[in-house]
Amino acid sequence: MTATGKRTGDRALYEVADRFAHNGFVDGTAFFDPTRTAWTKMNFSALEELFVNRPDISARNYLSKLELQMDGATDDQILLMAELHLLYLLPSHSVGPHRRREIVESVLKLSKEPFVLDSAFDQAFEVAHIRPGTFWSTRRDLHIGYLVRAGVTLFEAYPSVDDRRDLFDDPWMLKDFLESVPVKSATAQRELLLHLMHPSVFEPISKMADKELIVTRWPELAGNSDDIDRQLIEIRTQLTPDLGDDFDYYAPEIRPLWHPAPKTLPPAAGTDAESQPARTLVVYMTDASSANYAFGVERGTWAFKKEPTDDNDPRVGDHLLFVFKAKFGPRQSPEQFITQPVERVVRARVTRPMVVTTNSFWPDEKEGEVVYPYQFGFIELESVDDVAAKSGLIADPRVMIAAKASASAGGQPVLIVGQMAFAMPPDADEDTLPIAELLSEFADATEVSGLNWGSEHDHITGTLIASLLTKRFAILSGLSGSGKTRLAIALGQWLGGDRYRVVPVRPDWTSPDATLGYRDGLMGAAHGKERWHVPEVLEFLMRARSEPTMPFILVLDEMNLAHVERYFAEMLSGIESGERVVPNLLRTETGWEPISEPSHVAWPQNVFVIGTVNADETTYAFSPKVLDRANTIEFRVVSDALQVGLGAIAPVQPASAATARSFQVLSESDSLLEGSEKLQARLRELHKLLAEYNFEFGHRVFQEAVRFRWFALEGRLCDTDAEVLDIQMMQKILPRIHGAQRRVQKLLDGLHHFSSDETRSLPRTMRRIDRMRDLLHANHFVCFTD
């Protein structure tokens, strides 16, 4: 069963998998302790009763649920559960070695006599190469549940060791057996288990949809078998001369050969007749109008009961967007409506001008009660079923806002002016790149462009990524010319090329009008309708709302040239609480028109704010409430890093769309608290120390520090809780400390003692406190930005 070759990855992975097959499934002995017979029918049945048949759907974190579910389990059953967790984690490269060990050890700790893992098992925690997908990583319970059911079924159907050995030695017998186990949405676990047991036979592909796409792409190479895995064997054999030995279907140069590129609706604007025009009429379709639609398509005619307004009058060449039945209907708040699925979207084009006629007949006019006299010609261009606006198919929320307005107006069209980019959603089960890969890619991309902070390069770039995934607001503070703005721009370029905006803060910004605009009385008077003045920041936010699955980076340069609270308070509240702070606007031919209900919408969850701060006598200091809501990253330039030519910075090459989407998905993921007990204890100890001097922090800092921990460990930015705490001290605690010597001297001394404790040495924090104490001694006053 052991595999070799590039396609099947590191030999060590399959050696571990082979031990699980022969020691566990076949012989019944434990992976961690071969002297214990833990893999038995009795133990698997107990786990099925405790874990599978007693699902915990509460809001508690996974480990807390597991602890309750495993109450009453024997030590052998807990050992078996820990080993099943390792088997589950084995193929994925999205979970680092430290995190793998931590998860397994957390399960082992539930035993009355916990098993201690020493370095002899390090190989078992090495990172593999397969991407099982987002559902696999978020529904651990279902996939481990499949392994439990497989164990129960195995020991019932094959009580003999010899019979189990024969089963696992024959890949096709094993496949038939695993397909007989109730899968309950865990097909990825079944496919991965087949690959682990027989990597030279079964592809390292966890998604059946991908296997089907490959066969669909090369049916002429698939042979005569009806079995999809046998077909894949034939296809690989035929493709090897062209693609090379052990090629990877997911390699960047090979995946496009079989995986279709995202479809667009409509196509990008161009000069052909099907190009997206400047006007689109959106029509919401009810059950009755859906019946009319098929009738209208046959005759190339559509009609309305009431005469459309001048603005919404269909004109030849206009596009029509028919939105069929939102799942929960239009009687919801706009925020809820624009994120729900709709049954279907049809793109059409107006071909004949509107006429008024009494010779009309539509299916729901049979009783003579409804007449549709305002008729015009149209032709259907494209239709897409099962549209989920939140997933990105309708990339512009204006469509759903218009659909809601159309429904409220009895099916009247609502006009949208300006070209819109409709993007088909990414594959719903598309892989989310691991955090470590994001950090590594960004570090490499910036270094290639000419940005380099020497020995601190990976730390600086990685800290920014982890900080923004934790919270959508980060502050880059330090000496002028140290590369703060360059780094922020680099992240924007990397995550999307043009999905970033640098907005210089002006000293005269004294209100939110500078960022979120205001009602423009002069423009409204000129055009007869209310109009909204849209500054650069608000325009950027509106654009971001049109592409909700992709991240947008807003850089507020020289953020403290004005009083931050005066122009940024509403935005800060929106980032923090999700409250409606962004003006709700509709773009028309004459400008931006405010919508009265609701007048404001929530802060886009795909907008990340980076503020750059220069510390000198010409700028304003940040208040604690601002610092409390951000991760502050300090930039310092060491002498050895100064070199000629560093200013020749090239633009950072954009990452792939999958990378950008992964960044967005990870930023929206829930905090994972498992294994954070040690950090929580240290934060409480730190809180007690700070409280003595009235500098204590609140729930927000506590929660975000724990959330940052997960991204830092998974991204391999840190290896230990002490390293996580060291960074959080620099980003969340020390920036809040300022004052006269009489007030902060003892606090700094206490923090230095706290940071130098041998059980949690915090070297970065100690160096920074030493500098602050020197400044305090010299000036009798100190703040973090000195």
C-alpha positions in Angstrom: 0.0 0.0 0.0 2.9 2.4 0.4 3.3 4.8 -2.5 6.1 6.6 -4.1 6.3 9.4 -6.6 5.5 13.1 -6.7 1.8 12.6 -7.3 1.3 10.7 -4.1 3.4 13.1 -2.1 5.7 12.4 0.8 6.3 8.7 1.5 6.0 9.4 5.2 2.3 10.2 4.8 1.6 6.7 3.3 3.7 4.9 5.8 1.6 6.4 8.6 -1.6 5.5 6.6 -0.3 1.9 6.2 0.1 1.6 9.9 -3.5 2.7 10.4 -4.6 0.1 7.9 -2.6 -2.9 9.3 -2.3 -2.0 13.0 -5.8 -0.4 13.4 -8.3 -1.7 10.9 -6.8 -5.1 10.5 -5.1 -6.1 13.7 -7.1 -3.8 16.0 -4.1 -2.4 17.8 -3.7 1.3 18.8 -1.5 3.5 16.6 0.1 5.3 19.6 0.4 2.1 21.8 0.5 -1.2 19.9 0.2 -3.0 23.3 -3.5 -1.9 23.6 -6.3 -3.4 21.5 -8.4 -0.2 21.0 -9.7 -0.8 17.5 -12.5 -3.2 18.3 -16.2 -3.6 17.5 -17.1 -2.8 21.1 -15.2 0.4 21.1 -16.4 1.6 17.7 -20.0 0.8 18.7 -19.5 2.8 21.9 -18.2 5.8 19.9 -21.2 5.5 17.5 -23.5 5.7 20.5 -21.7 8.5 22.2 -20.6 10.6 19.3 -22.5 9.8 16.2 -25.9 9.2 17.6 -25.7 12.1 20.1 -24.8 15.1 17.9 -24.4 18.4 19.8 -25.8 21.3 17.8 -25.1 23.9 20.4 -22.9 27.0 19.9 -20.1 25.5 22.0 -16.7 24.9 20.3 -16.0 21.4 18.9 -13.8 20.3 21.8 -16.3 21.3 24.4 -19.0 19.4 22.6 -16.7 16.4 22.3 -15.9 16.4 26.0 -19.6 16.2 26.9 -20.2 13.5 24.3 -17.3 11.4 25.5 -18.5 11.5 29.1 -18.5 7.9 30.3 -16.1 6.6 27.6 -13.3 4.3 28.6 -9.6 5.2 28.1 -9.4 2.8 25.2 -12.4 4.4 23.5 -10.9 7.9 24.0 -7.6 6.7 22.6 -9.4 5.3 19.6 -11.2 8.7 19.1 -7.9 10.5 19.3 -6.4 8.3 16.6 -9.5 8.7 14.4 -8.9 12.5 14.7 -5.3 12.0 13.5 -6.5 9.8 10.6 -9.0 12.5 9.6 -6.3 15.2 9.7 -3.7 13.0 7.9 -4.2 14.0 4.3 -4.8 17.7 4.6 -2.2 20.4 4.1 -4.5 23.1 5.6 -3.6 22.1 9.2 -0.1 22.6 10.4 1.9 20.1 12.5 1.6 22.1 15.7 -2.2 22.3 15.3 -2.5 18.6 14.4 -0.7 17.6 17.6 -2.7 20.0 19.6 -6.0 18.6 18.5 -5.0 15.0 19.1 -3.5 15.9 22.5 -6.8 17.7 23.4 -8.7 14.5 22.8 -6.2 12.4 24.7 -6.5 14.6 27.7 -10.1 13.4 28.2 -8.7 10.1 29.4 -8.4 9.3 33.1 -4.8 8.4 32.4 -3.9 10.5 29.3 -1.4 9.1 26.9 1.6 11.4 26.4 2.8 11.9 22.8 6.6 12.1 22.6 8.8 13.0 19.6 8.7 9.5 18.3 5.3 10.4 16.7 6.5 13.6 15.0 6.2 11.9 11.6 2.5 11.3 12.1 1.9 15.1 12.3 3.8 16.2 9.2 1.7 18.2 6.7 0.4 16.4 3.7 -0.4 17.7 0.2 -4.2 17.2 -0.4 -6.8 19.9 -0.2 -10.0 18.3 1.0 -12.1 21.4 0.8 -13.9 23.8 3.0 -16.8 21.5 4.0 -14.3 18.9 5.2 -12.5 21.3 7.4 -15.6 22.9 8.9 -17.7 19.7 9.5 -15.2 17.5 11.4 -18.0 15.8 13.2 -19.5 14.4 10.0 -16.2 13.1 8.6 -15.1 11.5 11.9 -18.6 10.1 12.2 -18.0 8.3 8.9 -14.8 6.8 10.2 -16.7 5.6 13.3 -19.5 4.0 11.2 -16.9 2.4 8.9 -15.2 0.8 11.9 -18.5 -0.5 13.3 -19.5 -2.0 9.9 -16.0 -3.4 9.3 -15.8 -5.4 12.6 -19.4 -6.6 12.2 -18.9 -7.8 8.6 -15.3 -9.0 8.9 -14.7 -10.4 12.4 -11.6 -12.3 11.3 -8.2 -10.7 11.1 -7.4 -12.6 7.9 -10.6 -11.5 6.2 -9.9 -7.8 7.2 -6.4 -8.2 5.8 -7.7 -9.5 2.5 -10.2 -6.7 2.3 -7.6 -3.9 2.8 -5.1 -5.6 0.4 -7.7 -5.5 -2.4 -8.4 -1.9 -3.5 -11.7 -2.8 -5.3 -13.1 -4.9 -2.5 -12.2 -2.0 -0.1 -14.0 0.5 -2.4 -17.1 -1.7 -2.5 -17.0 -2.0 1.3 -16.5 1.7 2.0 -19.3 2.6 -0.4 -21.6 0.4 1.6 -21.1 2.5 4.7 -23.7 5.2 5.2 -21.9 8.4 4.1 -24.2 11.2 5.5 -22.5 14.1 3.6 -19.0 12.8 4.3 -18.1 11.6 0.8 -14.8 13.5 1.0 -13.7 11.3 3.9 -14.6 8.1 2.0 -12.6 9.2 -1.1 -9.6 10.3 1.0 -9.6 7.1 2.9 -9.5 5.1 -0.3 -6.5 7.2 -1.5 -4.6 6.8 1.8 -5.1 3.0 1.7 -4.2 2.6 -2.0 -2.5 5.8 -3.3 -1.3 4.2 -6.5 -4.9 3.2 -7.4 -7.1 6.1 -6.2 -6.5 9.7 -7.1 -5.8 12.2 -4.3 -9.2 13.9 -5.1 -11.8 14.2 -2.3 -14.6 15.7 -4.4 -16.7 13.4 -6.6 -17.7 16.4 -8.7 -14.0 16.9 -9.7 -13.6 13.3 -10.6 -16.7 13.6 -12.9 -15.3 16.8 -14.4 -12.1 15.1 -15.4 -13.9 12.2 -17.0 -16.3 14.6 -18.8 -13.2 16.4 -20.1 -11.5 13.3 -21.5 -14.3 10.7 -22.2 -12.4 9.3 -25.1 -9.6 8.3 -22.8 -11.7 6.8 -20.1 -12.1 3.2 -21.4 -15.2 1.1 -21.2 -15.6 0.7 -17.4 -18.6 2.3 -15.6 -16.5 2.7 -12.5 -15.2 6.3 -12.2 -12.0 5.4 -10.5 -11.1 2.8 -13.2 -11.9 5.5 -15.8 -9.4 7.8 -14.0 -6.7 5.2 -14.1 -7.2 4.9 -17.9 -7.2 8.7 -18.3 -4.0 9.1 -16.3 -2.3 6.4 -18.3 -3.2 8.1 -21.6 -2.2 11.6 -20.3 1.1 10.7 -18.8 3.2 11.0 -22.1 2.0 14.6 -22.5 1.7 15.7 -18.8 4.6 13.8 -17.3 4.9 11.1 -14.7 2.9 11.5 -11.5 1.3 14.8 -12.7 -1.1 16.6 -10.4 -4.6 17.4 -11.6 -4.6 20.5 -9.3 -1.3 21.9 -10.6 -1.9 25.5 -11.9 -0.9 24.6 -15.4 -3.1 21.5 -15.5 -6.3 22.3 -13.6 -7.6 24.7 -16.3 -7.5 21.8 -18.8 -10.4 20.1 -17.0 -11.9 22.6 -14.6 -14.1 25.1 -16.4 -13.3 28.7 -15.9 -16.0 30.7 -14.0 -18.9 31.6 -16.3 -19.9 35.2 -16.5 -23.4 36.7 -16.7 -23.4 38.8 -18.8 -20.2 38.7 -20.7 -17.7 41.5 -20.3 -18.6 44.7 -22.1 -17.3 44.9 -25.7 -18.4 46.0 -29.1 -20.5 43.0 -30.1 -24.3 42.9 -30.0 -24.4 40.9 -26.8 -22.3 43.3 -24.8 -23.6 44.7 -21.6 -25.2 48.1 -22.2 -25.3 51.1 -19.9 -29.0 50.4 -19.0 -30.4 47.2 -17.4 -34.0 46.8 -16.4 -34.6 44.4 -13.5 -37.9 42.6 -13.1 -38.9 40.4 -10.2 -40.9 37.3 -11.2 -43.7 35.8 -9.0 -45.5 32.5 -9.5 -48.0 34.1 -11.9 -45.4 35.9 -13.9 -43.3 32.8 -14.1 -46.2 31.1 -15.9 -46.4 34.1 -18.2 -42.7 33.9 -19.0 -42.8 30.7 -21.0 -45.7 32.1 -23.0 -43.9 35.3 -23.6 -40.6 33.7 -24.7 -42.5 31.7 -27.4 -43.8 34.9 -28.9 -40.8 37.1 -28.2 -43.0 39.5 -26.3 -43.2 40.8 -22.7 -45.6 43.2 -21.1 -46.6 45.1 -18.0 -49.9 45.9 -16.4 -49.0 49.5 -15.7 -47.1 52.0 -17.9 -43.5 52.1 -16.9 -42.1 55.5 -15.8 -39.9 57.4 -18.2 -36.7 56.3 -16.6 -37.9 52.6 -16.7 -39.3 52.6 -20.2 -37.8 49.7 -22.1 -35.7 50.8 -25.0 -34.3 48.7 -27.9 -30.9 47.5 -26.9 -31.6 47.6 -23.1 -30.8 44.5 -21.2 -33.5 42.8 -19.0 -32.7 40.8 -16.0 -35.5 38.6 -14.8 -35.1 37.5 -11.2 -37.3 34.5 -10.4 -38.6 34.0 -6.8 -36.2 34.7 -3.9 -36.3 31.9 -1.5 -38.1 33.8 1.3 -39.7 36.5 -0.8 -39.2 40.3 -0.9 -40.9 41.1 2.4 -37.7 41.2 4.2 -35.1 43.8 5.1 -32.8 44.7 2.2 -29.8 43.1 4.0 -31.6 39.8 4.3 -33.1 39.9 0.8 -29.9 40.6 -1.1 -28.1 37.6 0.5 -30.7 34.9 -0.2 -30.9 32.4 -3.1 -33.2 32.9 -6.0 -34.6 30.2 -8.2 -33.3 31.5 -11.5 -31.9 34.5 -13.3 -32.5 35.2 -17.0 -30.6 37.8 -19.0 -32.5 39.1 -22.1 -32.4 42.1 -24.5 -35.1 44.4 -25.7 -35.6 44.0 -29.4 -38.8 46.1 -30.2 -40.0 49.3 -28.6 -43.0 49.3 -26.3 -46.5 49.7 -27.7 -49.9 50.0 -26.1 -52.4 47.4 -27.3 -55.8 46.0 -26.3 -55.2 42.8 -28.1 -53.3 41.1 -25.3 -53.6 37.6 -24.0 -51.5 36.0 -21.2 -52.1 32.9 -19.1 -53.4 34.7 -16.1 -55.7 36.9 -18.2 -58.1 34.0 -18.8 -60.6 35.2 -16.3 -60.5 38.7 -17.9 -59.4 40.3 -14.7 -55.8 41.2 -15.5 -54.7 43.1 -18.7 -51.1 43.7 -19.8 -51.4 46.4 -22.5 -47.8 47.7 -22.4 -46.0 45.3 -24.6 -42.5 45.2 -26.2 -40.3 42.6 -27.8 -37.4 40.8 -26.2 -35.1 37.9 -26.7 -33.6 35.6 -24.1 -29.8 35.5 -24.0 -28.9 33.4 -21.1 -30.4 31.6 -18.1 -28.9 30.4 -14.9 -30.7 28.3 -12.2 -30.3 28.1 -8.4 -28.7 31.5 -8.0 -27.2 32.3 -4.6 -26.6 36.0 -4.4 -24.4 35.7 -1.4 -22.0 33.3 -3.2 -21.3 35.8 -5.8 -23.4 35.0 -8.8 -25.2 38.2 -8.6 -22.1 40.1 -7.7 -23.8 43.5 -7.6 -26.3 44.0 -4.8 -28.0 46.6 -6.9 -29.7 43.8 -8.8 -31.3 42.4 -5.7 -32.2 45.9 -4.4 -33.8 46.6 -7.8 -35.6 43.2 -7.7 -37.1 44.0 -4.3 -38.3 47.4 -5.6 -39.8 45.8 -8.7 -41.7 43.3 -6.5 -43.0 46.1 -4.3 -44.2 48.0 -7.4 -46.2 45.0 -8.8 -43.6 43.8 -11.2 -42.7 47.1 -12.8 -39.1 47.2 -14.0 -36.5 49.1 -12.1 -33.6 50.7 -14.0 -29.9 50.3 -13.1 -27.6 52.6 -14.9 -24.0 51.7 -15.5 -22.2 48.5 -16.4 -22.3 45.7 -13.9 -19.9 42.8 -13.5 -21.9 39.6 -12.8 -19.6 36.8 -11.8 -20.6 33.2 -11.5 -19.8 31.9 -8.0 -16.7 29.9 -7.4 -17.3 26.2 -7.0 -19.4 25.9 -3.8 -17.0 23.2 -2.6 -13.9 25.0 -3.8 -10.9 24.6 -1.6 -9.9 27.3 0.8 -6.2 27.7 0.8 -4.5 27.0 4.1 -3.5 30.1 6.1 0.2 29.1 6.0 0.0 29.1 2.2 -1.5 32.6 2.2 1.3 33.9 4.4 4.0 32.3 2.4 2.7 33.5 -0.9 2.4 37.1 0.2 5.9 37.1 1.7 7.3 35.7 -1.5 5.3 38.1 -3.7 6.4 41.2 -1.8 10.0 40.1 -1.8 10.0 39.5 -5.5 8.6 43.0 -6.0 11.6 44.6 -4.2 10.0 45.0 -0.8 12.2 43.4 1.9 12.5 43.9 5.6 15.4 41.6 6.1 15.2 39.1 8.9 11.8 40.5 9.9 10.3 40.2 6.4 8.2 37.1 7.0 7.2 38.3 10.4 6.0 41.7 9.1 4.1 40.4 6.1 2.6 37.4 8.0 1.6 39.6 11.0 -0.4 41.9 8.7 -2.3 39.0 7.1 -3.1 37.3 10.4 -4.1 40.6 11.9 -6.6 41.5 9.1 -8.0 38.0 9.2 -8.6 38.5 12.9 -10.1 42.0 12.5 -10.8 44.1 9.5 -8.8 47.1 10.8 -5.1 47.4 11.2 -2.8 50.3 12.0 0.8 50.5 10.6 2.8 52.8 12.8 6.3 54.0 12.7 9.0 56.2 11.2 8.2 58.0 8.0 9.7 56.2 5.0 9.8 52.8 6.8 7.6 51.1 4.2 4.2 51.2 5.9 2.2 52.5 2.9 4.2 50.3 0.5 3.2 47.3 2.5 -0.5 48.3 2.5 -0.4 48.9 -1.3 1.4 45.6 -1.8 -1.4 43.7 0.0 -4.0 45.5 -2.1 -2.2 44.7 -5.3 -1.7 41.1 -4.3 -5.3 40.4 -3.3 -6.8 41.8 -6.4 -4.8 44.1 -8.6 -7.3 47.0 -8.7 -9.4 46.1 -5.6 -7.6 48.6 -3.4 -7.6 52.3 -2.9 -5.2 54.7 -1.2 -6.9 57.7 0.2 -4.7 60.4 1.8 -6.2 61.8 4.9 -6.4 65.6 4.9 -6.0 67.8 8.0 -9.4 69.4 7.3 -11.3 66.2 7.7 -13.5 67.2 10.6 -16.6 65.1 10.1 -17.8 61.9 8.4 -18.8 63.9 5.4 -15.3 63.5 4.1 -15.6 59.8 4.0 -19.3 58.9 3.7 -20.6 62.0 1.9 -23.7 64.1 2.4 -27.0 65.1 0.8 -26.1 67.5 -2.0 -28.7 70.2 -2.0 -27.3 72.0 -5.0 -27.2 68.9 -7.2 -30.6 67.9 -6.1 -32.0 71.4 -6.9 -30.6 71.2 -10.4 -32.1 67.8 -11.2 -35.3 67.8 -9.2 -34.4 64.8 -7.0 -32.4 64.3 -3.9 -28.7 63.5 -4.7 -25.9 62.3 -2.5 -22.3 63.6 -2.8 -20.1 60.5 -3.0 -16.5 61.0 -1.9 -13.7 58.6 -2.8 -14.1 56.4 0.3 -17.8 55.9 -0.2 -17.5 55.2 -3.9 -14.9 52.5 -3.0 -17.3 50.9 -0.4 -20.1 50.9 -3.0 -17.9 49.1 -5.4 -16.9 46.6 -2.8 -20.6 45.8 -2.1 -20.9 44.7 -5.8 -18.3 42.0 -5.4 -19.0 40.5 -1.9 -16.8 37.4 -2.3 -13.6 39.3 -3.0 -11.5 41.3 -0.5 -11.1 45.1 -0.9 -8.3 47.0 0.8 -8.9 50.6 1.8 -5.7 52.4 2.8 -6.1 55.6 4.8 -2.7 57.2 4.4 -1.4 59.5 7.2 -4.4 58.6 9.2 -3.6 60.8 12.1 -3.2 64.1 10.2 -6.7 64.8 11.4 -8.6 63.8 14.6 -9.4 60.2 13.8 -12.6 60.1 15.8 -14.1 63.0 13.9 -14.1 61.4 10.4 -13.8 57.7 11.2 -16.2 57.1 14.1 -19.1 55.8 12.0 -16.8 53.6 9.9 -15.1 52.2 13.1 -18.5 51.4 14.5 -19.5 49.7 11.3 -16.4 47.5 11.2 -16.9 46.7 14.9 -20.6 46.1 15.2 -22.0 45.5 11.8 -24.4 48.3 12.3 -25.8 50.3 9.3 -23.5 53.1 8.8 -23.0 53.2 5.0 -25.5 55.4 3.1 -27.8 53.3 1.0 -27.6 54.7 -2.5 -28.8 53.9 -6.1 -26.8 55.1 -9.0 -29.0 56.8 -11.8 -28.1 58.6 -15.0 -27.9 61.9 -13.1 -25.9 60.7 -10.0 -26.3 58.9 -6.7 -29.8 58.9 -5.3 -30.4 58.1 -1.5 -32.8 55.3 -0.7 -35.1 56.1 2.2 -35.8 52.6 3.5 -33.4 51.7 4.9 -31.3 54.9 4.7 -28.1 53.1 5.6 -26.7 49.6 5.1 -24.1 47.5 6.9 -20.4 47.9 6.5 -19.2 45.5 3.6 -17.7 42.5 5.2 -15.1 42.3 2.4 -13.6 45.7 3.1 -10.4 45.8 5.1 -9.0 49.1 6.4 -5.3 49.7 6.9 -4.4 53.0 8.4 -0.8 54.3 8.2 0.5 56.5 11.0 3.6 58.6 11.3 4.7 59.5 14.8 5.8 63.1 14.9 4.9 66.5 16.4 2.6 67.4 13.4 0.1 64.6 14.0 -2.7 63.7 16.4 -2.5 60.9 18.9 -4.9 58.0 18.8 -7.4 57.5 21.6 -7.5 54.2 23.5 -10.9 53.4 21.9 -9.4 53.4 18.5 -6.3 51.4 19.4 -8.6 49.0 21.2 -10.3 48.1 18.0 -7.2 47.6 15.8 -4.0 45.6 15.6 -1.2 48.1 15.6 1.9 46.9 13.8 5.1 49.0 14.5 7.7 49.5 11.8 11.3 50.2 12.8 14.3 50.3 10.4 17.4 48.6 11.6 20.8 49.8 10.3 21.6 46.6 8.6 18.5 46.8 6.5 19.5 50.1 4.8 20.7 49.4 1.3 21.0 51.2 -2.0 18.2 50.4 -4.5 15.6 49.5 -1.9 13.3 52.2 -3.3 13.0 50.5 -6.7 9.8 48.7 -5.9 7.8 47.0 -8.7 4.0 46.4 -8.4 3.2 43.1 -6.6 1.8 40.6 -9.0 -1.9 39.7 -8.2 -2.5 36.4 -6.5 -5.0 34.0 -8.0 -8.8 34.5 -7.6 -8.8 31.4 -5.4 -6.2 32.9 -3.1 -8.2 36.2 -2.8 -11.4 34.3 -2.1 -9.6 32.1 0.5 -8.6 35.3 2.3 -12.2 36.5 2.4 -13.6 33.1 3.5 -11.0 32.8 6.3 -11.8 36.4 7.5 -15.4 35.3 7.9 -14.7 32.0 9.7 -15.6 31.5 13.3 -13.0 31.7 16.0 -11.6 28.3 17.0 -10.9 28.2 20.7 -9.7 24.6 21.0 -6.3 24.4 22.8 -6.3 28.1 23.8 -6.7 27.5 27.5 -3.1 28.3 28.3 -3.2 31.6 26.4 -6.5 32.5 28.1 -4.9 31.9 31.5 -2.0 34.2 30.7 -4.3 36.9 29.4 -6.3 36.8 32.7 -3.0 37.1 34.6 -2.0 40.0 32.4 -5.4 41.6 33.0 -5.0 41.5 36.7 -1.6 43.3 36.4 -3.0 46.0 34.1 -6.0 46.5 36.3 -3.8 47.6 39.2 -2.9 50.7 37.2 -6.3 51.3 35.4 -5.0 50.0 32.0 -7.0 46.8 31.9 -8.6 45.6 28.7 -12.1 44.4 28.0 -13.8 41.4 26.4 -12.9 42.6 22.9 -9.2 42.4 23.3 -9.5 39.0 25.1 -11.6 37.5 22.3 -9.5 38.9 19.5 -6.2 37.7 21.0 -7.6 34.2 21.1 -8.8 34.5 17.5 -5.4 35.9 16.4 -3.8 32.8 18.0 -5.6 30.4 15.7 -4.5 32.3 12.5 -0.9 32.7 13.9 -0.5 29.1 14.7 -2.2 27.8 11.6 -0.2 30.2 9.5 3.0 29.1 11.2 3.7 32.7 12.1 4.1 31.4 15.7 4.8 28.0 17.1 3.8 28.6 20.8 1.3 30.5 22.8 4.2 32.6 24.2 5.0 33.8 20.7 1.3 34.7 20.1 1.2 36.6 23.4 4.4 38.4 22.5 2.9 39.7 19.3 -0.4 40.6 20.9 1.4 42.5 23.7 3.0 44.6 20.9 -0.2 45.1 19.0 -2.9 45.4 21.6 -1.4 46.2 25.0 1.6 48.4 24.7 0.1 50.9 22.2 -2.5 51.8 24.9 0.1 52.7 27.5 1.0 56.4 27.8 1.4 58.9 30.5 3.8 60.6 33.0 6.5 58.8 34.9 4.5 58.8 38.1 1.6 57.0 36.4 3.3 54.3 34.2 6.7 53.6 35.7 5.6 50.8 38.0 3.3 49.5 35.3 6.2 49.2 32.8 8.3 47.5 35.5 5.5 45.0 36.2 5.0 44.3 32.5 8.8 43.7 32.1 8.7 41.2 34.9 5.6 39.6 33.4 7.4 39.3 30.0 10.6 38.0 31.4 9.1 35.0 33.3 10.9 31.9 32.0 7.6 30.1 31.4 6.6 32.7 28.8 9.5 34.7 27.7 8.3 37.6 25.5 11.5 38.9 23.8 9.8 41.5 21.5 7.8 42.9 24.4 10.8 43.1 26.7 12.9 45.1 24.1 10.0 47.5 23.5 9.4 48.0 27.2 13.1 48.7 27.7 12.9 51.4 25.1 9.8 52.9 26.7 11.5 52.9 30.1 14.5 54.7 28.7 12.3 57.3 27.1 10.3 57.7 30.3 13.5 58.2 32.3 14.8 60.8 29.8 11.5 62.7 29.3 9.4 61.8 32.3 6.6 61.0 29.8 6.2 58.2 27.3 3.7 56.8 24.7 4.1 53.9 22.4 4.6 56.0 19.3 7.5 58.0 20.7 
